[in-house]
Amino acid sequence: MSARCQLTGSHPGFGNAVSHSHRRTSRRFDPNIQRKRYWLAGEGRYVRLTLSARAVRTVDRIGVEAAVARIRARGGRV
């Protein structure tokens, strides 16, 4: 599963973990990615979306039809 949100496009960020002695090692800041299944009434089927936790709240706010329209506008497959 890729660590990229289909709706917002958020992906891992990179940076440094800094220890108490101030030594730096590289690390990754992963988004909170979840796989959610929604009923898409317009097409009469379920869709499984890979979303960040923030995008799940966005889908709750704008609705699954509008969210799928945004994903398709970005060029994503649903």
C-alpha positions in Angstrom: 0.0 0.0 0.0 1.5 3.3 -1.0 1.7 6.0 1.7 -0.1 8.6 -0.5 -3.6 9.9 0.0 -5.9 9.7 -3.0 -7.9 12.8 -2.1 -5.3 15.3 -0.6 -2.1 13.9 -2.1 -0.3 13.9 1.2 2.8 11.7 1.2 5.7 11.0 3.5 7.9 13.8 4.5 11.6 13.4 5.3 13.8 14.9 7.9 16.2 14.2 10.7 15.8 12.5 14.1 17.9 14.4 16.5 19.2 12.6 19.6 20.0 14.1 23.0 23.7 14.3 21.9 22.4 16.1 18.8 23.5 13.4 16.3 21.2 13.4 13.3 19.9 10.3 11.5 17.4 10.4 8.7 13.8 9.5 9.3 10.4 9.6 7.6 7.2 11.3 8.7 4.4 9.1 7.3 0.8 10.3 6.9 -1.9 8.5 8.8 -3.2 6.4 5.8 -6.3 4.3 6.1 -8.2 2.2 3.6 -12.0 3.0 3.7 -14.9 1.5 1.8 -17.7 3.8 0.8 -21.0 3.2 -1.0 -21.1 5.2 -4.2 -24.8 5.6 -4.8 -24.4 7.2 -8.3 -22.7 4.2 -9.7 -24.4 1.6 -7.5 -21.2 0.1 -6.1 -18.7 0.3 -3.3 -15.3 2.1 -3.8 -12.3 1.5 -1.6 -10.2 4.6 -1.1 -6.8 5.1 0.4 -7.2 8.2 2.5 -5.3 10.1 5.2 -7.2 10.7 8.5 -7.7 14.3 7.5 -9.2 13.3 4.2 -11.7 10.9 5.9 -13.0 13.9 7.8 -13.2 15.8 4.5 -15.2 13.0 2.9 -17.6 13.1 5.9 -18.0 16.9 5.3 -18.4 17.1 1.5 -19.8 13.6 0.7 -18.4 10.7 -1.1 -19.7 11.7 -4.5 -17.9 15.1 -4.4 -14.7 13.4 -3.0 -14.6 10.9 -5.9 -15.2 13.8 -8.3 -12.1 15.5 -6.8 -10.0 12.4 -7.0 -11.0 11.9 -10.7 -10.2 15.6 -11.4 -6.7 15.0 -10.1 -6.3 12.1 -12.5 -6.8 9.3 -10.0 -8.6 6.0 -10.7 -11.5 5.0 -8.5 
